[in-house]
Amino acid sequence: MIVNSMKRSAFLLFFSCMMLTATASAWAKHYDVSMSIDEVTIQVAPDLKYKVFGFDGQVPGPLIHVRQGDDVSVHVTNHTTLPHTIHWHGFYQHKNWNNDGVPGITQPGPGIKPGETFTYHWVAEKPGTMWYHCHVNANEHTGIRGMWGPIVVDPKKPTALEKKVTKDIIMMMSSWESAAADKYGTGGGPNDKRNYFSINARSFPLDQPLRVKHGDFVRVRFIGAGNTMHAMHSHGHDMLVAFKDGLPIKDPYYVDTQLIIPGSHNDVFINMDNSGRFIFHDHIDYQSTNNGKFPGGAVTIIEYAGNPKDDWYVWKDVKYQPDFFYAESLKKGYGKFDQAVFKGQPLERKHRRHHRKAD
Ligand SMILES: [Cu+2]
């Protein structure tokens, strides 16, 4: 009897699993996630600490990864001293325009006030690389204050190119103004000076190498998140431009320098067939500096596994963070995923208060 009942339980468990699998593939899923906006400091460059508004206290913000057709509710709580919204960039918002996140146009101004929570709801109609960003004083909050993060919507029917990918990564390009680094509510104007440049909010050498294996087929999801253009040049490799603003282009083409304009979210594919070590950098040459000091800025290095590290190599001793380009997070499945590597430090004033108490 016991054996029979165990067999029956095992069968029921197996049957339930099968049903769950069938359900997941047959119908879109709903995700309910919470996100905060926090005032934190990040180290953009060796000589540049920066006060940012970080989604979940990090810049870039957490990854939202869903499938085409899924619908998502995001509960956003503003822990900062200024109002914000979230615009879901690239989303059609059919019959859903008042979730578009623009203050005074699609939701009451001035946006989500300090201390308040607001819920956005949207459907991932369009597949591909998308992103989200604040739309309050966007020139400052999005342009130079770090209020952006990536969204990846997996398509119902992936293309042949997408099926070949062995490593999937995200590069959010942006610029910074050292004069505004310490003052919320300033900067991002046409006459302000952008003097630091970054990939995923860190300037060389504080960013990370792009580590690959010979034979990898890498998808780079470029997002123009900040106030400037970038011209990313891949030494030793061509890039196949195959998706523009999420959508597959009819005739993909090769480039070795890809222009990334603010607001754009384009994907390129790189066949890693050239073992060695190659710089991958912004070819707007002053953007490969930290405030004019070369090398710096929006620069990374393609490192092949097995390639010896010479004594003189600048990143010989780099502390490797495998999720810096979201490669690990993108493998985790669906939902919202935070990245420890992007977390900022609470503002110093909070530390001081804490220290006083401790005294
Ligand atoms: Cu904002």
Residues whose N, C-alpha, C, O or C-beta is under 5 A from the ligand:
A	BS01	CU	P83 H84 T85 C134 V136 H141
